[in-house]
């Protein structure tokens, strides 16, 4: 079957986490499937360097705003010169610029956009999803689909395609070896939270839980991976010091070796208060045979199977988080069983190659219907 000409556009400078990594891995997997793929992003930052590392053709765009006519003109030129058939937009600005670039084209490419969070659409954002030029919306979880439907987006326009995971990179790693490579003491009990410092991520819930667990589990330490800046980060740091828990938390900053962080831990903790789609860190933890304790928000229940691959809790309840963490810390056999089930789950459903296969089929269907 003839390959497609696909433009992935990401309105970011850096592609080091979440949606950025997913867009890059999708591009690489589509290239391997024989498609011509271009990746457009802001010129300065890691998106360019990551594309170069992965062998993905990079197309720089300033993307300074919705009325950035230079970006719109350059996009239009690329579409016409290369005969782009599909534009897959990641993030709102990328979506808006893609729509502007195809205005007036007699045979415009199919525009697909991505939605990875469960926040409702704003009045001003909704039009980009409803406009006929947006042929499809890819969402990362069924819970996100439900939010879009509630915002007025037709069900037939939405397709649930889960994010992928690199099963080679996130293959089981010996915990002591991971600790050694990170310079950590393997005799301590580690749990990990891998998330940017945002108020809704629930770091403060974990801090409160640790205040109660500290005496019962004297060797317990939390590994926090995420960029260490901003008001939310400072607030968490102050709260930890105020409670006298400074020695119980290790701030690792942003990590490109997050697989080692999770492998060094007994399990992953994600006490989010809301707004999530379906965090990629869940799939990555499972691929490493590590269970997940998560708030039951958005798409969590679509991958964290309660009491089989992890534990689901009501959001915002540190007391229940204490009980769940104590349960897994006290029962290695249970942790191991959950971890093996998680690995089996992601192997069947969440490989990057499987995601690219589903995405390709969706692109082709939309082109046939256009």
WOQUI-V537773 format. One record per residue. N is the residue number from 1. RES is the residue in one letter. OMEGA is omega as a letter, one per 30 degrees, with the letter a starting at -180 (999 if undefined). Layout:
n=(N;N)
res=(RES;RES)
omega=(OMEGA;OMEGA)
//
This chain:
n=(1;2;3;4;5;6;7;8;9;10;11;12;13;14;15;16;17;18;19;20;21;22;23;24;25;26;27;28;29;30;31;32;33;34;35;36;37;38;39;40;41;42;43;44;45;46;47;48;49;50;51;52;53;54;55;56;57;58;59;60;61;62;63;64;65;66;67;68;69;70;71;72;73;74;75;76;77;78;79;80;81;82;83;84;85;86;87;88;89;90;91;92;93;94;95;96;97;98;99;100;101;102;103;104;105;106;107;108;109;110;111;112;113;114;115;116;117;118;119;120;121;122;123;124;125;126;127;128;129;130;131;132;133;134;135;136;137;138;139;140;141;142;143;144;145;146;147;148;149;150;151;152;153;154;155;156;157;158;159;160;161;162;163;164;165;166;167;168;169;170;171;172;173;174;175;176;177;178;179;180;181;182;183;184;185;186;187;188;189;190;191;192;193;194;195;196;197;198;199;200;201;202;203;204;205;206;207;208;209;210;211;212;213;214;215;216;217;218;219;220;221;222;223;224;225;226;227;228;229;230;231;232;233;234;235;236;237;238;239;240;241;242;243;244;245;246;247;248;249;250;251;252;253;254;255;256;257;258;259;260;261;262;263;264;265;266;267;268;269;270;271;272;273;274;275;276;277;278;279;280;281;282;283;284;285;286;287;288;289;290;291;292;293;294;295;296;297;298;299;300;301;302;303;304;305;306;307;308;309;310;311;312;313;314;315;316;317;318;319;320;321;322;323;324;325;326;327;328;329;330;331;332;333;334;335;336;337;338;339;340;341;342;343;344;345;346;347;348;349;350;351;352;353;354;355;356;357;358;359;360;361;362;363;364;365;366;367;368;369;370)
res=(X;X;X;X;X;X;X;X;X;X;X;X;X;X;X;X;X;X;X;X;X;X;X;X;X;X;X;X;X;X;X;X;X;X;X;X;X;X;X;X;X;X;X;X;X;X;X;X;X;X;X;X;X;X;X;X;X;X;X;X;X;X;X;X;X;X;X;X;X;X;X;X;X;X;X;X;X;X;X;X;X;X;X;X;X;X;X;X;X;X;X;X;X;X;X;X;X;X;X;X;X;X;X;X;X;X;X;X;X;X;X;X;X;X;X;X;X;X;X;X;X;X;X;X;X;X;X;X;X;X;X;X;X;X;X;X;X;X;X;X;X;X;X;X;X;X;X;X;X;X;X;X;X;X;X;X;X;X;X;X;X;X;X;X;X;X;X;X;X;X;X;X;X;X;X;X;X;X;X;X;X;X;X;X;X;X;X;X;X;X;X;X;X;X;X;X;X;X;X;X;X;X;X;X;X;X;X;X;X;X;X;X;X;X;X;X;X;X;X;X;X;X;X;X;X;X;X;X;X;X;X;X;X;X;X;X;X;X;X;X;X;X;X;X;X;X;X;X;X;X;X;X;X;X;X;X;X;X;X;X;X;X;X;X;X;X;X;X;X;X;X;X;X;X;X;X;X;X;X;X;X;X;X;X;X;X;X;X;X;X;X;X;X;X;X;X;X;X;X;X;X;X;X;X;X;X;X;X;X;X;X;X;X;X;X;X;X;X;X;X;X;X;X;X;X;X;X;X;X;X;X;X;X;X;X;X;X;X;X;X;X;X;X;X;X;X;X;X;X;X;X;X;X;X;X;X;X;X;X;X;X;X;X;X;X;X;X;X;X;X)
omega=(a;l;l;l;a;l;l;a;a;a;l;l;a;a;a;a;l;a;l;l;l;l;l;a;l;l;a;a;l;l;a;l;l;l;l;a;l;l;a;l;l;a;a;l;a;l;l;a;l;l;l;l;a;l;a;l;a;l;a;l;a;l;a;a;a;l;l;a;l;l;l;a;a;l;a;l;l;a;a;a;a;a;a;a;a;l;l;a;l;a;a;a;l;l;a;l;l;l;l;a;a;a;l;l;l;l;a;l;l;l;l;l;a;l;a;l;a;l;l;l;l;l;a;a;a;a;a;l;a;a;a;a;l;a;a;l;l;l;a;a;l;l;l;l;a;l;l;l;l;l;l;l;a;a;a;a;a;l;l;l;a;l;a;l;l;a;l;l;a;l;a;a;l;a;a;l;l;l;a;a;l;a;a;l;a;l;l;l;a;l;a;l;a;a;l;a;l;a;a;a;l;l;a;l;l;l;l;l;l;l;a;a;a;a;a;a;a;a;a;l;l;l;l;l;a;a;a;l;l;a;a;l;a;l;l;l;l;a;l;l;l;a;l;a;a;a;a;a;l;l;a;a;l;a;l;l;a;l;l;l;a;l;l;a;l;l;l;l;a;a;a;l;a;l;a;l;l;a;l;l;l;l;a;l;l;l;l;a;l;l;a;l;a;l;l;l;l;a;a;a;l;l;l;a;a;l;l;l;a;a;l;a;l;a;l;a;a;a;l;l;l;a;a;l;l;l;a;l;a;a;a;a;l;l;a;l;l;a;l;l;l;l;l;a;a;l;a;a;a;l;l;a;l;l;l;l;l;a;l;l;l;l;a;l;l;l;l;a;a;999)
//
